[in-house]
Amino acid sequence: FPVTIPALLFASSVPHRSFWVIDKAYENGEDVTESIKQDNPNYQLQIRKDQSMTVSVFNDMTGETEESKGKWEFSKDKEEVKFTDDASGNEISEKILRLTNNEFWSELDFGIAKLEIHYKSK
């Protein structure tokens, strides 16, 4: 994905699609919300029940909103979600920490760093 934020989703509680935005972000327990939001202005994740998704973020250099389209799927145990970018085929898996109709939290483990993102419904 051209976006630096990993995406997480949950579509089963909405009729056709859901929209999610970043509420909080932590790297190794340290609050990095402001820097994540500055690096990814107007970040929005749109999830659809057909397992398609769109990630949108504003690009300061071009002055335009960029979109990446892809697919998502839960792991068999539903403890992780995998995202696949349509254009590149790149895959990202995220651990699900919390999941409700209005919020969900995910974690990416990069070995030397863990990034936890708290999303809220829009």
N, C-alpha and C positions, 0 to 999 in steps of 0.2 A: 504494500500500500504506500502511496506517496505521503500519507499522513503519519506523523510520528507517534500518535496515540493508538494503542491497541483498542480494538473494539470488542464490546460484549453485548449480548442481546437476550431478550426473552419475549417471545411473541405470542405465546399461548393464551395470555390473559386479555388480548385485544382482538377485535373482530378481523381486521385486515392488515394493519401495520401499527408500529409504535415508533416514537421518536425519543431519543435519549441524548442528554447533554452531560458534560462533566460537572460534577458538584465539588468533589475533593480529589486530591491526588497526594500520594505519599511515596517517597523513595526511601527504603530502609527505615521506615517509621518517621521520617522527617517530612513535614508538610511542604509540598512543592506545588501546591495548587496554582498560585499566581504565575509561576514560570511556565507551567504546563498550559495554562489558559492563554498566556501571551504568545507562546510558540504555536498555538493552535486556535486562533481566534474564530469564534462562531462555530466551533466543532459540533457536529450533529451526526448521530447514528440513526439511520432509519432501518427498521427490521420488519420483514414481512413474513407471514405464516408460510409462504411457499418456499421458505429458507433462502430467500434472496435478501440482500442488504445493500445500502448505499451509505458511504461515509462522506460527509461534506465538511470542508474547512476553507476559510478565507485565506487567500494567498496575498500577503502584504506587497510583494514585489510586482505582481501583475494587476492587483486590484480586483481580482475575480475570485469567485468561489470555485474550488476544484472538487470534483467528485470521483470516488472510486467505487466500483460495483463489485459485488462478490456473492459468495454463498456462506452459509453457516450451518453447523450441525453440533448437537450435543454428543459427548462421549457416551458410551453404553451405560455408565453408572450415573450420568448427568451431573458429574462433579466438575466437568470441564466443558468448554465450548471451543470449537475449531472454526476459524475463519479462513476462507480461501479467496484471494484476489483473482477476479476473472482475467484481467489483462496479463499479469505476471505468473499466476499460478502459485505465488507465495502463500504459505500457510502459517497461521499463528494460533497457538492453543493457549487458553487462559483458564486458570482455576477459578471456579465460582465460589466466592466467600459468603455472599448474601444475595437473596433473590426474593423480591416481593413485587406486587403490581406497580409500585411507584419508585422503587430503587433496586439497584443491584450493584454489587461490588465484585471486582475481579482482581486477580493477581498474576503478574508475569514474573517469572524467576529467571533472571539473566545470569545466575551463578554468583557474580560479585555484587549484584544489586537486585532488589525486589521492588517492583513498581505496583502499587495498589491504586486502582482507580475506582472512585465511587461515582456512579451515574445516577441521575434522577430523570423521571419521565417528564416530557415536555408537553 
